[in-house]
Amino acid sequence: MRRIGLFGGTFNPIHLGHVQVVREVKAGFGLDEILIIPSALPPHKELNGVVDAKDRLEMIRLAFSDDPNFVISDVELERSGPSYTIDTVRHFKSILSENTELYLIVGLDAFLEIDTWKSYNDLFLLIPFIVMSRTINKENSTKSEWKSLKNYLQSKISKEYTFSFAQSSFNHDKKQPVCVFNVTPVDISSTTIRKRIKAGRSIKRLVPDIVEDFIKTKGLYL
């Protein structure tokens, strides 16, 4: 059984925070592979300031060029129209073998808006989630983020979701599990990086060196 994670986003640009958390998720869940999937037309983001999809794709390729277990997919770039997660999940479920376990990797902030996503109820029938949090700790269920996730799941998705401390996941009889995974806090954002470039400030130690060189060479985000 192969275990594969799907990790999508705008990646405008990809940074060391992205790289670190997906490496932690891969190791923590024993995933064989993670597919990194840049969106062409992200439905929930303003397109102003989003550089060409081919440049974002190339920056991701460079960021993971030393690790074949992270595979870059242009499936959303090749598809016309907005990049809906449900379409991407259905695509991979249709082309991968039946002995593949797929997981959708999502940050907590994005997950807490999932009821605004296209066909979000179908997602909970199709694929287990790995929700990344910087502060949720399974040993301390009083954490505010844990409570937010629990309240959100039970009020917006199904009140029958219950938490298993042993499995670190919210489970449901008819829907897919929602796994909770604590990642190392990294105070980096693509927005900050773009602002620093525009202001002529260094982005060293915020993006991989090879990505920094690409941004400079192409004159991106100026």
N, C-alpha and C positions, 0 to 999 in steps of 0.2 A: 504494500500500500504506500503510494507516494503522497506526501503531505506538502501542499503548495499554498502559499499565501498570495493574495492579491492586494497590492498597495497602490492606490491611485492618488492623483493630486495635480495641481497646476505646476508645481516645481518651478517657480519663477523668481529666482533660480533654485535648484536643489542646493542644500547646504549640509554642513556636518551634523546638524541635529537630525535631519532625515536619515542620513547614513547610519548614525549611531543607533537610533531607535529600531530601525528594521533589522540591524545586526543582532540587537538584543532580543527582539521577537523571534527571529529565526532560531537562535540558540535556545531560548527559553521554551519554545514549543516543539523543538526538534523538527522544524520544517526542512524538507529537502531543498526547497527552492522558493524564492520570492519573486513574483513578477511585478516590476515597477512600471506603472501605466500612467503616462502623462495625458492629461485631458486636452482636447482640442478647443472646445467651447465649454468651459465650466459653467453650468447653469446658475450657480450660486455666487459667481464672482463678476465684478466689473472687468471688462476686457481692457480697459485703459491701462497701459503700462505692462501688459502681458506680451512678452517678446514672441517672435515667430516660433511655432511649434517645433520646427526642425532644429532650431537652436536649443530649445529646452530639452528635446530628445537627445541631442548630442552631449549636452552637459551631464545628463543622467548616465549616458554610456561611459563618459570619461570618469565619473565619480565611482562607478562600480567596475571599471575595466580590469581590476586586479582580482575579481572574484566571480567565477563562472556560475555560482549558485544564486546570483542575482541577475535575472534576465529582463531585458528592457523590451516592452511590448508597445508597438505603435497602433494597436487595434483601434483606439479611440481617435487617433489622428487620421486613420484611413476611412473612418465612418463619417458620413455627412451628418450635419445637424449637431445639436448639443450632445455633450458626453454624459449620458445617463448611466449610473452604476448598474442598474438592473439589466441593461442591454449587454454590458461587459460581462457580468456574471453569467448570464444565459449563454453568451458566446463561448466562454471557456468551459462551461459545463457540457456544451454540445460537442466540443472538439477534443476534450481530454478523455482518457480512458476511464472506465467505470471504477477502476481500482485507485482513483485519485481522490484524495480528500482535499477539498478547497476550503480556504478560510479568507474572510474579508477583513483586512486590517484597517482600523479606523481610529483616529484620535478621539478623545472623549468629547471635545468641543463640537466636532463634526457629528458625532453620534447623537448628541443631544438635540440635533436639528433634523434627525432622520425622518421624522414624520412629515417634513416638507419635500422629501425626495419623491421622484416619480416611482409609482408602484412599490412603495416601501414595504407594504404588508407582504408582497411576494418575496422580497429579500429574506424575510424571517422564515419563510418556508423553504428557501433554496440553499442557504449557506450559513454556516456558523460564523460568528463575529469574534474578532480579537480586538477589544477596546483598550487602547493605550492610555494610561493615566500617569501623571507624574507624582501623584500623592496618595492614590488609593492603596491601602495596605490591608491585606486580608486578615491580619491579626488585630486590626483596630477598625471595627465596623462603624465607629462613630464619625469617621472622617466625612467631611461635608460632601466631597466629590462622590464618595460611595453612596451616600444618601440621595444625592441628586440623580445618580444613575438608576438606583432602585426605584425612586419615585417616578422618574421619567418612564422607565420600562413598564411599570405597573399601571400608570395612568394613561400613557399614550399608545402602548403596544398591546399588552395583555396583563390583567391583574393576576394571572396564574403563573407568571414568572416568579420563581423562588430561588434564593441564593444558596449555593452549596459551598461551604468553606473548604471542604476537602478538595473540590475541583476548581475552586476560584472562578466559578461561573454561575450565571443565572440560567436556570433550566426550565423547560416547559414540555408538557406531554406531546404537544402537536407542532411546536415551532423549534427552530434551531437554537442551540445554546449561545449565550453571549458571554464570552470569556473575558475576564478582567486581568490586565497585565500591567504591572508597574514598571515604567521605564525611568532611566536616569534623567533628572531634570536638565535640560539644555536651554539656556536663554539665548536662542538664535531664532530669528524670523526672516523670511524672504523680504518682507516689507522693510525691515531695518537695513538689510543688505542693499536693497535698491536705493534707499535714502543715502546711505554712506557713499555709494558710487556716485550718485548725483552731486553730492557735496565734495567729491574729490578725496574722500577719506579711505583708508585702507580696509580691506575685507579679509586680511590674513587671519587664519584660524577660525574663520566663519564658513568658508567653503573649502573643498579640497584644492590644493595648489594648482592642479591641472585644470580645474574649473575656473579658478581665478585667471589663469593665463588665457583661457578661451574667451572669457568675458572681456579682458583687456584687448585681445587681438581683434575681436569683432566689434568693439566699441559699444557693448550692450549697456542699457540702463542709464546712459548719459543724458 
